[in-house]
Amino acid sequence: MIEFSTPAIVPADPEANVADLLVERVRATPDRPIFAVPDGDGWRDITAAEFERQVIALAKGFVAAGIQPGEKIGFLAKTTYDWTLVDFALFYAGAIMVPVYETSSPSQIQWILSDSGAVSLIVETAAHHESYQSVAEELPLVRAVWRMDEGLIAKLSADGAAIEDAEIERRRGLANGSDIATIIYTSGSTGRPRGCVLTHSNFVELSRNADEALSEVLHSPGASTVLFITTAHVFARFMSILYIHAGVKTGHEPNTKNLVKTLGSFQPTLLLAVPRVFEKVYNSAEQKTESEGKGKIFRAAAKTAIEHSRRLQEGEKIGLGLKLRFALFDKLVYGKLRALMGGRVTHAVSGSAPLGARLGHFFHSLGITILEGYGLTETTAPATVNRPRLSKVGTVGSTLPGVGIRIDDDGEIQVKGINVFREYWQNPEATAAAFDGEWFRTGDLGTFDADGYLSITGRKKEIIVTAGGKNVAPAALEDPIRANPIVGQVVVVGDQKPFISALVTLDPEMLPAWLATHGESPDLTLEQAAKNGTVRAEVQRAIDEANTRVSRAESIRKFVILGTEWTEATGHLTPKLSIKRSEIMKDFAHEIEDLYAAKDATTNLSVAG
């Protein structure tokens, strides 16, 4: 059993709670802008002191509305400034937020609110309210439902004017480190979501130690960021709290279609994203240059960038030829991509899925170091992360201060430390099964290098065992295939089957431009494109490339392109865009059986690997 642990840098404070982090920020830099909100074509800064004034006013409104300390409040809304305002107002009022993804179905809303025992619900829109209403009869504990689009924040802030400051200060200090800060329900990629109980110490100790570990990024002059991934997820939720602690100015963009415009006007220094976002940036740039007849230039630039970064990381000599090519492409390609992201981004934090060395090296050569990390809801997000000057592309970094990781004899990653959750809410059986003593069993598989840098190799429960007894980790094949511009998602199958196959969906955003530059009609539907010979050949190429990374016994022999999308709305992706493998296997069982039915069929047959 291999173990790497990093001692905490900051002494533990068992009495501290999340609200203390804002109090400390206001005390240290009351006039520092820690948020900016849209204002016409620009942004209006909100200082630490002003944010706390708004937090206290809203907290008074919750108190006036009858919210009691320790009560649980459901919250269903997009990623905006108001999300974090509500979050901290509930902390100051002594309440416990239970976030709900804004895309959740009525049945998911019903389960989360009933299982958590929520007594109130805050929603953002009429559509959210309608989803709640359809299951309201099954939620007798919910006594109040508020809509943000009806002026909720202003109304509650006004209604609470008579509440004394002393009452808010009393409530703010009630919770100590071991108390519940929030209950976040897992995204449900396998089975019914379970409520992860995260304590105040989980957030406080992890924020204070992560701040030290990432000080070069968080405390750079003018450090700022735009949050666009959902704050209902632990990744963005933790980072939003960390940003307040560190004093990083934060803007928000709930609509990713506006992201390029927002990045251009806000000009952040730091980004937080999932790998699919970086894939989209890369693929969009490739398709744009292809449509302009400059695809060959982009591909050469990408190859040069990756080679340049790899040589730097490995400490290899960079010859004059590579230096000259890099300088040329910096003017022709890299500079334009940097400008697309606002022109000031120097670092990005990536999590929730493997990024891949190709993208990591590519963005590194753009001057953007992607600090890939690893964690789960149960670990309050990060357990490991690459550091600015101690980064290895292709890994998820080393343990954060206060965190230990070991890999058992089966290859499973286990975590202990300041970030590990307390329990699954009202589920002692699941809690007991999730721990080996103080070590949390993640269900993920990984390996360490000699320096303690972790690489994720797959999910323990997702390992496929073929009829021939070969163990196959789907991620090793799926990740490189998914990097192809026209591929939306891919699921590798073959458990107890004679060979490995794959289900593939197409990316409806990237497909039209790709078709146009490859001599096909850009108006093809997904169903038509799935049968198109040129499209099939491109998917074949992506699969054959992935097959070169594995043994023949592990390679994909057959595949089918589906004429449909997998989305959160169809029930096949989680809110963080992870595939729900069990749902896909169930809903596409017929297509899977067809892959193995005709033994002599050669359609969509992969011959590489």
Secondary structure, DSSP 8 states (H G I E B T S, - for coil): -EEEEE--SS---TT--HHHHHHHHHHH-TTSEEEEEEETTEEEEEEHHHHHHHHHHHHHHHHHTT--TT-EEEEE--SSHHHHHHHHHHHHHT-EEEEE-TT--HHHHHHHHHHHT-SEEEESSHHHHHHHHTTGGG-TT--EEEEGGGTHHHHHHHHTTTS-HHHHHHHHTT--TTSEEEEEE---SSSS--EEEEEHHHHHHHHHHHHHHTHHHHTSTT-EEEE-S-TTSHHHHHHHHHHHHHT-EEEE-S-GGGHHHHHHHH--SEEEE-HHHHHHHHHHHHHHHHHTT-HHHHHHHHHHHHHHHHHHHHT----HHHHHHHHHHIIIIIHHHHHHTTS---EEEE-SS---HHHHHHHHHTT-EEEEEEEEGGGTEEEEE--SSS--TTS--EE-TTEEEEE-TT-EEEEEETT---EETT-HHHHHHHEETTEEEEEEEEEE-TT--EEEEEEGGG-EE-TT--EE-HHHHHHHHHTSTTEEEEEEE-TTSSSEEEEEEE-TTTHHHHHHHTTS-TT--HHHHHT-HHHHHHHHHHHHHHHTTS-GGGSEEEEEE-SS---TTTTSB-TT--B-HHHHHHHTHHHHHHHHH-TT--TTB----
